[in-house]
Amino acid sequence: GWRASSAPSAAVTAAGQQFVVFAGPDGHILEATFNRRWGRPTDLTAARHWGIRGVTVSAPALAASPNGKHRYLFWRGTDGRIHEAWNNRRWHAPASRGWKTNSAPAAGISADGRQYVFWSAPGGDLLESFHAKSWSRPLDLTRSNGWGARGRLTSAPTVAVDPVNSHQYVFWRGRGNDLFEAYFDGRWHAPSNRGWGAAAAPSAAVGGDGHQFLLWLGPGGRLYEAWHDGAWVGPVGRWLLGVGSGAYAEVMETTRSLSERMTPLSDAQFASARLPHLPVITVNDGVRYQRVKGVGAAMTDTSAWLIQNQLGPGSRAALMNDLFTKDGIHLGFTLIPMGGSDFSVAGQPYTYDDLPAGQSDPGLSHFSTGHDDGYIFAVLRQMLAMAPSTETFAVPWSPPAWMKANDRLDDLNHQGTLLGSSYAPLANYFVKVLQSYAAHGVPIDAVAPENEPRAASAFPAMYFPEPNEAQFLSQNLAPALAAAHFSPKVYGSDTSWQLENYADSLAASPARTNLGGIAWHCYGGIPTVMSNLHRQAADLDQIVTECAPNLGHYAVPEIAIGAMRNWASEVTLWNIATDPAGGPVQAPNSGCHGCRGLVTINESTHQVTFNPDYYELGQIGAFLQSGAWRISSNNFVSYRPQPSGSWATSGLDDVAFRNPDGSRMLVVYNNSKSTTRFAVAWRGRNFTYSLTPGATVTFRWNP
């Protein structure tokens, strides 16, 4: 009958005395003791006059010495740092340890009285400190042991310390929502993925005989248990926990300052309370729109070279895991330039059939993808080995120069049009690219005839007006692919939102029967043009295949939310990786000045830095499952130019989905200049939440 606003934490002495602590509704820390019967909870914060130092914003963590003479209490304070209080016959006032944490801490005591505390740092790394005569400096176990994505937490950790030999066992929920374990028996052993899905942080204990016990909440609301008796046994479903008015939503947030980076926060609790006088986002899973596949980014020549040639095998594998698997942000779509783009390592444009000026090769006898042997094929094969369902999309920036009127790879003044004699060779060029990529272990799932077919640029480009692209699609590309027994999905347009008429013309042309969809870039327009097209051609899939946020009028969360609210099934950002200078890139970088990748790779130090775009895109990618339905939710944003430079009005924007596993998720972005408190309503229940300016939060729950 004790009212709590957090998960409880419990400890038992060797004599069997039990203690439990929990956060009350006001954030105060309460403790109750069992000695034949439960005593009334004591409000430690009030009774001990701890004031704000005794207010917790996480579940507290309790550890008791085997003889019961000492108890140690840890929690995340209102300053985001770990606080400790201890009891040796009486409770001592809290002390701030100064360690910043993104989660509730976990605590344990060894047989010799040494204290251990574990927590999740910004970014999800697992940190540890221990107390012998004084507290040790925190150690980043994830980084120091090279655990990579396996050592990144999406929940608070839990620790159990063997009362006999002091071995430590630490468990947590990882990015794929599976439970991971690492243990210390004189040295730390690398984390193991137990493969058990969890909806919340687990809880662990070790008996005097060394047997380990682990309990956790499964995705469907059932409590599960597994135990270790020489080997792991289970899991066994114990009870289905109530999900009525007490249902919860997992919470993961990224702030503009990156003080929170895809950080799991305390669960939001649904209640059947009267809706407050706040903005209300109502999620209606009875109304659904398009199926969605996920989010992605571009594996340019630059990105592939940095990942493959500037990182060691361990660092590369860790980064690829962080990018493409469910342990990371789960990129499910990869754009592959068919030849060079402006982001080419050597700074020189290229295609797969380059010849000296004045020469031609209509039979493609000089065709070769040998350029890609060095690093592009290798990194793409590693991607598909880790994430076989990743969709690949190939598109040329320019065909070989000899196919064009200007005999160059650029398109200055729109002089780089396709020669009438080159339509058939270009179609065969596509076939050869697909054949070569398949032979190298990288099958291509989708293609487009031309990247930005109206972009006059000094880097590789081709002027390809709508009638010309329509003719090429229906009369050349479709027949050539069919004859070679290839059936990639073919997208038209692949240009910006401001060129709505290009997509409209293709959708109204005879080439429509050869189109699987329309591809868009986020530049210069508003995402509602996709809804306009959907009303005209509902059968055509729509995807966003390129967006460099610094070139457009939208932040990453707004790009993804706005596109998916307007029928996009996928949203793709530009470079996966760039160096600290935003390159390597073809000089003078007239196309993407100031662009940066999801990650920055330093060629001198060979270190990886995760940029804000990574975390903001991950707010969708880490939770969204391929095949999810977008479902109904209202928002508070419209689109028109603003004094700030954004084309989205100030307020909350959001998008909601129903995943194939039955979970619901809602992504909310606050593009205003002030903290906004709002309510989320679903099936007659609601909860409230506050979101700081520029922050993105993801809620996920089960019905």
C-alpha positions in Angstrom: 0.0 0.0 0.0 3.0 2.3 -0.2 2.8 4.9 -3.0 6.0 5.1 -5.1 7.1 7.1 -8.0 10.1 4.8 -8.8 11.1 1.2 -8.9 12.1 0.0 -5.4 15.4 -1.3 -4.3 15.9 -4.0 -1.7 18.6 -5.6 0.4 18.8 -8.5 2.8 21.2 -9.2 5.6 22.7 -12.6 6.5 20.3 -12.7 9.4 17.3 -12.3 7.0 16.4 -8.7 7.8 15.0 -7.0 4.8 15.1 -3.3 3.8 13.4 -1.6 0.9 13.8 2.0 -0.3 11.8 3.8 -3.0 11.0 7.3 -4.2 7.7 8.8 -3.0 5.5 10.9 -5.3 7.4 14.1 -4.3 10.8 12.6 -5.0 11.6 12.0 -1.3 13.4 8.8 -0.4 11.4 6.4 1.8 12.7 3.3 3.6 10.8 0.4 5.2 12.2 -2.5 7.3 11.0 -6.0 7.7 11.8 -7.8 11.0 8.9 -10.3 11.5 6.6 -7.7 9.9 6.9 -4.6 7.8 7.3 -1.4 9.6 5.8 1.9 8.4 7.9 3.6 5.8 10.1 6.5 7.0 10.5 9.6 4.8 14.3 9.9 5.1 14.4 13.1 3.2 11.9 14.9 5.5 12.8 13.1 8.8 16.5 13.7 8.4 16.1 17.3 7.0 18.0 16.4 3.8 16.1 19.0 1.8 16.8 19.2 -2.0 19.9 17.0 -1.5 17.5 14.2 -0.5 15.3 14.5 -3.6 15.8 11.8 -6.2 14.9 11.8 -9.9 15.7 8.1 -10.3 15.0 4.9 -8.5 17.3 4.8 -5.5 19.8 1.9 -5.0 20.4 0.3 -1.6 23.2 -2.0 -0.5 23.5 -3.6 3.0 26.5 -5.2 4.6 26.0 -9.0 5.4 26.1 -8.3 9.1 23.5 -5.5 8.8 25.6 -2.9 10.5 25.9 -0.7 7.4 23.5 0.4 4.7 24.5 2.6 1.7 22.0 4.5 -0.4 22.6 6.0 -3.8 20.4 8.0 -6.1 20.4 10.5 -9.0 19.9 13.9 -7.6 18.2 16.9 -9.1 21.6 18.1 -10.4 21.9 14.9 -12.5 24.8 13.6 -10.3 25.0 10.6 -7.9 24.4 11.3 -4.3 25.1 8.9 -1.4 23.8 8.6 2.2 24.9 5.9 4.6 23.7 4.4 7.9 25.9 3.0 10.6 23.3 3.0 13.4 22.0 6.4 12.0 21.6 8.0 8.6 24.2 10.5 7.7 23.4 13.5 5.5 23.8 13.0 1.8 27.0 13.8 -0.1 27.2 14.5 -3.8 29.8 12.3 -5.4 29.9 14.6 -8.4 29.5 11.8 -10.9 27.1 12.7 -13.7 24.7 9.9 -14.5 22.0 9.3 -17.1 20.3 6.5 -15.1 19.6 5.3 -11.6 22.8 3.9 -10.0 23.3 0.3 -8.9 25.1 -0.6 -5.7 26.6 -3.7 -4.1 28.9 -4.6 -1.1 31.5 -7.4 -1.0 32.2 -9.7 1.9 35.1 -7.5 3.1 32.8 -4.4 3.1 34.0 -2.8 -0.1 31.3 -0.8 -1.8 30.6 -0.7 -5.6 28.4 1.6 -7.6 27.7 1.4 -11.3 25.8 3.8 -13.5 25.2 4.8 -17.1 27.2 7.8 -18.3 26.1 10.3 -21.0 26.2 8.2 -24.2 25.3 5.0 -22.4 28.7 3.8 -21.3 28.9 1.7 -18.1 30.9 3.4 -15.3 32.1 2.0 -12.0 33.6 3.4 -8.8 34.4 1.5 -5.6 35.2 2.4 -2.0 37.9 0.8 0.0 39.2 3.6 2.2 38.0 6.3 -0.2 36.1 6.4 -3.4 38.1 5.5 -6.5 38.0 7.7 -9.6 35.2 6.5 -11.9 36.3 4.0 -14.6 34.5 3.8 -18.0 34.3 0.1 -18.3 32.8 0.3 -21.8 35.6 2.4 -23.2 38.6 1.0 -21.2 37.6 -2.6 -22.1 36.8 -1.9 -25.7 33.2 -3.2 -25.4 31.7 -0.9 -28.0 28.0 -1.1 -28.6 27.7 -4.2 -26.4 28.7 -2.0 -23.5 26.1 0.7 -24.1 23.1 0.8 -21.8 19.5 1.8 -22.5 18.5 1.2 -18.9 19.9 1.5 -15.5 22.4 -1.3 -14.7 21.9 -3.7 -11.8 24.8 -5.4 -9.9 25.0 -8.5 -7.7 28.1 -9.2 -5.6 28.9 -12.7 -4.6 28.9 -12.7 -0.8 31.7 -15.3 -0.7 34.2 -14.5 -3.4 33.2 -10.9 -4.1 32.7 -11.6 -7.9 30.6 -8.9 -9.5 27.8 -9.5 -12.0 26.4 -6.6 -13.8 23.3 -6.7 -16.0 21.6 -4.1 -18.2 19.3 -3.6 -21.2 21.3 -2.8 -24.4 20.3 -0.9 -27.5 18.5 -3.8 -29.0 16.4 -4.1 -25.8 18.1 -7.4 -25.1 19.7 -8.2 -21.7 23.5 -8.1 -21.4 25.8 -9.4 -18.7 29.4 -8.7 -17.8 31.2 -10.1 -14.8 34.4 -9.6 -12.8 36.4 -12.4 -11.3 39.7 -10.7 -11.0 39.3 -9.2 -14.5 36.3 -8.0 -16.5 34.8 -10.3 -19.1 33.3 -8.9 -22.2 29.5 -8.5 -22.2 27.3 -11.4 -23.4 24.0 -10.8 -25.0 21.6 -13.2 -23.3 19.0 -12.7 -26.1 16.2 -12.0 -23.7 14.1 -9.0 -24.6 13.4 -6.5 -21.8 11.1 -3.6 -21.3 12.8 -2.2 -18.3 16.0 -2.4 -16.2 16.6 -5.9 -14.7 17.2 -6.8 -11.1 19.8 -9.3 -9.9 20.9 -11.2 -6.8 23.5 -13.8 -5.9 23.0 -16.4 -3.2 25.6 -17.7 -0.7 26.1 -20.8 -3.0 27.0 -18.5 -5.9 23.8 -19.0 -7.8 22.7 -15.9 -9.7 19.1 -14.8 -10.1 17.8 -12.3 -12.7 14.3 -10.9 -13.0 13.0 -8.4 -15.5 9.9 -7.1 -17.2 9.4 -8.5 -20.7 8.0 -6.4 -23.6 4.5 -7.9 -23.1 4.3 -6.8 -19.4 5.2 -10.3 -18.0 7.7 -10.7 -15.2 10.5 -13.1 -16.3 13.1 -15.0 -14.2 16.3 -16.8 -15.2 18.9 -18.3 -12.9 22.5 -19.5 -13.2 23.4 -22.9 -11.8 26.5 -23.8 -13.8 24.6 -22.5 -16.9 21.7 -20.2 -17.4 18.3 -21.7 -17.0 15.2 -20.0 -18.4 13.8 -17.5 -18.9 10.5 -18.5 -17.3 7.5 -16.2 -17.4 6.2 -15.7 -13.8 3.3 -13.2 -13.8 1.6 -10.9 -16.2 1.9 -7.5 -14.5 -1.1 -5.2 -14.6 -1.1 -2.7 -17.5 -4.4 -1.0 -16.9 -4.1 2.5 -15.3 -0.6 1.6 -14.3 0.8 1.1 -17.8 4.1 2.8 -18.4 6.0 4.1 -21.4 9.7 3.8 -21.8 11.4 7.2 -22.3 14.6 8.0 -24.2 15.7 11.6 -24.8 18.3 13.6 -26.7 18.8 17.2 -25.7 20.1 20.0 -27.9 23.2 20.3 -25.7 23.8 16.5 -25.8 23.7 16.5 -22.0 21.3 13.6 -22.7 22.2 11.4 -25.7 19.6 8.8 -26.5 19.4 8.6 -22.7 16.9 6.2 -21.0 15.0 8.2 -18.4 12.4 7.2 -15.8 9.3 5.6 -17.3 6.3 7.7 -17.9 3.2 6.4 -16.1 -0.2 6.4 -17.8 -3.1 7.2 -15.6 -6.8 7.7 -16.0 -6.7 11.3 -14.7 -8.5 14.2 -16.2 -6.5 15.8 -19.0 -4.6 18.9 -17.8 -4.8 22.3 -19.4 -1.8 21.6 -21.6 -1.1 20.8 -25.2 -2.3 17.3 -25.7 -0.9 14.8 -28.2 -3.6 12.2 -28.8 -2.3 8.9 -30.2 -5.0 6.9 -32.0 -3.8 3.5 -33.1 -7.1 2.8 -34.8 -6.1 5.1 -37.6 -3.1 4.1 -39.7 -1.4 5.5 -42.7 1.7 4.1 -44.5 4.1 1.3 -43.7 7.5 2.6 -42.9 10.9 1.0 -43.2 13.2 3.2 -41.1 16.0 5.7 -41.4 19.3 5.8 -43.2 22.3 7.7 -44.4 24.7 7.8 -47.4 27.8 5.6 -47.8 29.7 8.0 -50.0 33.3 7.4 -51.2 34.4 9.7 -48.4 32.4 7.8 -45.7 33.6 4.4 -46.9 37.2 5.4 -47.0 37.2 6.9 -43.5 35.4 3.9 -42.0 37.5 1.2 -43.8 40.9 2.9 -44.0 41.1 5.2 -41.0 39.8 2.8 -38.3 41.3 -0.4 -36.9 39.3 -3.6 -37.1 37.9 -3.3 -33.6 36.9 0.4 -33.9 35.4 -0.2 -37.3 33.3 -3.2 -36.1 32.1 -1.2 -33.1 31.1 1.8 -35.2 29.4 -0.4 -37.8 27.5 -2.0 -35.0 26.5 1.4 -33.6 25.3 2.5 -37.0 23.5 -0.5 -38.5 22.3 -2.9 -35.8 19.7 -2.9 -33.1 22.4 -2.3 -30.6 22.9 1.2 -32.2 20.6 3.5 -34.2 19.6 0.7 -36.6 20.1 2.5 -40.0 18.0 0.4 -42.4 18.6 2.2 -45.6 22.0 3.1 -47.3 22.4 5.4 -50.3 25.3 4.4 -52.5 26.5 6.9 -55.1 26.9 5.0 -58.4 30.4 6.4 -59.0 31.7 9.6 -57.6 29.7 12.4 -55.9 31.1 15.6 -54.6 32.3 13.6 -51.6 35.2 11.7 -53.2 38.4 11.1 -51.3 40.8 12.0 -54.1 38.9 15.2 -54.8 38.4 14.1 -58.4 35.1 13.0 -59.9 34.9 9.5 -61.4 32.5 7.0 -62.9 32.9 3.3 -63.9 33.8 4.0 -67.5 36.0 7.1 -67.7 37.8 7.8 -71.0 39.9 10.7 -72.3 37.9 13.6 -73.7 36.7 12.9 -77.2 36.5 9.1 -76.8 33.4 7.0 -76.3 32.6 3.4 -75.3 29.0 2.6 -76.2 29.7 -1.1 -75.8 31.0 -0.5 -72.2 34.1 -2.5 -72.9 36.1 -0.4 -70.5 33.5 -0.6 -67.7 35.0 -1.5 -64.3 34.0 -1.0 -60.6 37.7 -1.5 -59.7 37.7 1.8 -57.9 35.4 0.3 -55.2 37.6 -2.7 -54.6 39.8 -0.8 -52.2 37.3 0.1 -49.5 33.7 0.6 -50.7 32.8 -3.1 -51.3 34.6 -4.1 -48.0 32.6 -1.7 -45.8 29.3 -2.5 -47.6 29.9 -6.2 -47.1 30.5 -5.7 -43.4 27.4 -3.7 -43.2 25.3 -6.5 -44.8 27.0 -9.1 -42.7 25.9 -7.3 -39.5 22.5 -6.2 -40.8 21.4 -8.3 -43.7 18.1 -6.6 -44.1 19.7 -3.2 -44.8 18.2 -1.8 -48.0 20.7 -0.5 -50.6 19.8 2.3 -53.0 22.2 3.3 -55.9 22.0 6.4 -58.0 24.5 8.2 -60.3 25.5 11.8 -59.8 26.7 11.7 -63.4 27.0 9.0 -66.1 30.4 8.8 -67.9 31.3 12.1 -69.5 31.3 10.6 -73.0 27.5 10.0 -72.7 26.9 13.8 -72.2 26.7 16.8 -74.5 29.5 18.6 -72.6 31.8 15.6 -72.4 32.4 16.4 -68.8 31.1 15.1 -65.4 29.8 18.5 -64.3 26.7 20.2 -65.4 27.6 23.9 -65.5 24.9 26.0 -67.1 22.9 22.9 -67.7 25.2 21.9 -70.5 25.6 18.3 -69.3 22.5 16.7 -70.9 22.4 13.1 -71.9 23.1 12.5 -75.6 20.3 10.9 -77.6 22.7 8.1 -78.5 23.5 7.4 -74.9 20.1 6.4 -73.6 20.6 2.7 -74.3 24.3 2.6 -73.1 23.2 4.3 -69.9 20.6 1.6 -69.2 23.2 -1.1 -69.9 25.6 0.8 -67.5 23.0 0.4 -64.8 22.8 -3.3 -65.5 26.6 -3.7 -65.3 26.7 -1.8 -62.0 24.1 -4.1 -60.5 25.9 -7.2 -61.9 29.2 -6.1 -60.5 27.9 -5.1 -57.1 26.0 -8.4 -56.8 29.2 -10.3 -57.7 31.0 -8.5 -55.0 28.4 -9.5 -52.4 26.4 -6.2 -52.4 23.0 -6.7 -54.1 21.3 -3.4 -54.9 17.6 -3.2 -53.9 16.6 0.1 -55.4 17.8 2.6 -58.0 17.0 6.1 -59.4 18.0 7.4 -62.9 19.8 10.5 -61.7 20.6 12.4 -58.5 19.0 15.9 -58.6 18.3 16.0 -62.3 18.0 19.8 -62.4 21.1 20.7 -60.4 23.6 22.8 -62.4 26.8 22.1 -60.5 30.6 22.0 -60.8 30.6 18.5 -59.2 29.2 15.5 -61.0 25.7 16.1 -62.2 23.5 15.8 -65.3 20.6 17.9 -66.5 17.7 15.4 -67.0 14.3 17.1 -67.5 11.2 15.2 -66.7 10.3 14.1 -70.2 13.8 12.8 -70.8 13.8 10.9 -67.5 10.3 9.5 -68.2 11.5 8.3 -71.7 14.6 6.7 -70.2 12.6 5.0 -67.5 10.0 3.4 -69.8 12.0 2.9 -73.0 15.4 2.0 -71.8 16.0 1.3 -68.1 12.9 -0.9 -67.5 13.5 -3.2 -70.5 17.3 -3.5 -69.8 16.7 -4.5 -66.2 14.1 -7.0 -67.2 16.3 -8.5 -69.9 19.1 -9.0 -67.3 16.6 -10.5 -64.8 17.1 -7.7 -62.3 14.1 -6.2 -60.5 15.2 -3.4 -58.2 12.6 -0.9 -57.1 12.9 2.1 -59.4 12.3 5.6 -58.0 12.0 8.7 -60.0 12.7 12.4 -59.5 15.2 12.2 -56.6 15.2 15.9 -56.2 14.1 18.6 -53.7 10.8 19.3 -52.2 10.7 22.7 -54.0 10.6 20.9 -57.4 7.2 19.4 -56.8 6.3 19.6 -60.5 9.1 17.2 -61.4 7.5 14.4 -59.4 4.0 15.4 -60.5 5.0 15.2 -64.2 6.6 11.7 -63.7 3.6 10.4 -61.9 1.3 11.6 -64.7 3.6 10.2 -67.5 3.5 6.8 -69.2 6.6 6.0 -67.1 4.4 5.7 -64.0 3.9 2.0 -64.7 7.7 1.5 -64.4 8.0 3.4 -61.2 8.0 1.9 -57.7 8.0 5.3 -56.1 9.3 8.9 -55.9 12.4 9.9 -54.1 12.9 13.4 -52.5 15.6 15.6 -51.0 14.7 17.9 -48.1 16.0 21.1 -49.6 14.1 24.3 -50.4 10.5 23.3 -49.9 8.1 21.8 -47.4 7.3 18.2 -46.7 3.6 18.6 -47.4 4.3 18.3 -51.1 4.5 14.5 -50.5 1.0 14.5 -49.2 -0.1 16.4 -52.3 1.5 13.7 -54.5 -0.1 11.0 -52.4 -3.5 12.3 -53.2 -2.6 12.1 -56.9 -0.7 8.8 -56.8 -1.4 6.8 -53.6 0.2 3.7 -55.0 3.6 5.2 -55.3 6.0 4.8 -52.4 7.8 8.0 -51.3 11.2 8.2 -49.6 13.6 10.9 -48.6 17.0 9.8 -50.0 19.2 12.8 -49.1 19.2 15.6 -46.5 22.1 17.5 -45.2 20.5 19.4 -42.3 22.8 22.5 -42.5 21.7 23.1 -46.1 18.0 23.0 -45.4 15.5 24.7 -43.2 14.9 21.9 -40.7 16.7 20.2 -37.8 17.1 16.4 -38.1 14.1 15.5 -35.9 11.9 17.9 -37.9 13.1 16.4 -41.2 12.2 12.8 -40.1 9.0 13.7 -38.3 7.7 16.0 -41.1 8.6 13.6 -43.9 7.0 10.6 -42.2 3.9 12.6 -41.3 3.6 13.2 -45.0 3.8 9.6 -46.3 7.6 9.0 -46.5 8.4 5.4 -45.7 12.1 6.1 -45.2 14.2 9.1 -44.3 17.9 9.3 -45.2 20.5 11.8 -44.2 23.6 12.6 -46.2 27.2 11.4 -45.3 27.5 8.7 -42.7 31.0 9.9 -41.9 33.2 13.0 -42.6 36.5 14.2 -41.2 36.9 17.2 -38.8 37.0 19.6 -41.8 33.8 18.2 -43.3 35.5 16.2 -46.1 37.3 14.8 -47.9 35.4 16.6 -50.7 35.9 17.9 -54.2 37.3 21.4 -54.1 36.0 24.1 -53.8 33.1 22.3 -52.1 30.4 24.3 -53.8 27.7 21.8 -53.0 27.8 21.1 -49.2 29.8 23.7 -47.3 29.6 23.1 -43.6 28.2 19.6 -44.0 29.2 16.9 -41.4 28.4 13.2 -41.1 26.5 11.3 -38.5 30.0 10.7 -37.1 33.4 12.5 -37.5 36.5 10.4 -38.0 39.8 12.0 -37.4 42.5 10.9 -39.8 45.3 11.8 -37.3 43.9 10.3 -34.1 41.7 7.6 -35.8 39.0 8.5 -33.2 35.3 8.5 -33.8 33.1 11.4 -32.6 29.3 10.9 -32.6 27.6 14.1 -33.8 24.1 15.4 -32.7 22.6 14.1 -36.0 23.5 10.5 -34.9 21.6 10.7 -31.7 18.7 12.7 -33.1 18.2 10.2 -36.0 18.6 7.4 -33.4 15.6 8.7 -31.5 13.6 7.1 -34.3 15.9 4.4 -35.7 16.6 2.7 -32.4 12.9 2.1 -31.6 11.3 1.9 -35.1 10.9 -1.6 -36.6 10.8 -2.2 -40.4 7.2 -2.7 -41.4 5.7 -0.5 -38.7 2.5 1.4 -39.5 2.4 5.1 -38.9 -0.6 5.8 -36.8 -2.6 8.9 -36.0 -1.3 11.7 -33.7 -2.0 15.4 -33.8 0.8 17.9 -33.8 1.3 21.7 -33.3 3.5 22.7 -36.3 2.8 23.9 -39.8 5.2 24.9 -42.5 6.1 28.4 -43.8 9.2 30.5 -43.7 10.1 31.8 -40.2 12.3 34.6 -39.1 14.6 32.0 -37.4 15.3 30.5 -40.8 13.3 27.4 -40.1 10.3 26.6 -42.3 8.5 24.9 -39.4 6.5 27.1 -37.0 7.4 27.0 -33.4 5.9 24.2 -31.2 5.8 20.5 -30.7 6.0 18.2 -33.7 5.5 14.5 -33.4 4.9 11.2 -35.2 3.5 7.9 -33.9 3.9 4.3 -35.0 2.7 0.8 -34.3 5.6 -1.7 -34.6 5.2 -5.3 -35.8 5.8 -6.5 -32.3 2.7 -4.6 -31.2 4.5 -1.9 -29.3 3.5 1.7 -29.9 6.0 4.6 -30.1 5.7 8.3 -30.2 8.5 10.7 -31.1 8.2 14.3 -30.0 10.4 17.3 -30.9 10.3 20.7 -29.3 11.5 23.3 -31.9 10.4 26.3 -29.7 12.6 28.5 -27.6 11.1 27.5 -24.2 10.5 24.3 -22.2 7.1 22.9 -23.1 5.0 20.8 -20.8 2.5 18.6 -22.6 0.3 15.5 -22.2 0.2 12.3 -24.2 -3.2 10.7 -24.4 -3.9 7.1 -25.5 -7.0 5.0 -25.1 -8.5 7.2 -22.3 -5.3 7.4 -20.3 -2.6 10.0 -20.3 0.7 11.2 -18.8 2.5 14.6 -18.8 6.1 15.4 -19.8 8.3 18.5 -20.1 10.6 18.9 -23.0 13.4 21.5 -23.2 14.0 23.6 -26.3 15.5 21.6 -29.2 15.1 18.3 -27.4 13.7 15.1 -28.8 12.0 12.4 -26.8 10.8 8.9 -27.7 8.1 7.1 -25.8 7.4 3.4 -26.3 4.8 1.2 -24.7 2.8 -1.9 -25.0 -1.0 -2.1 -25.0 
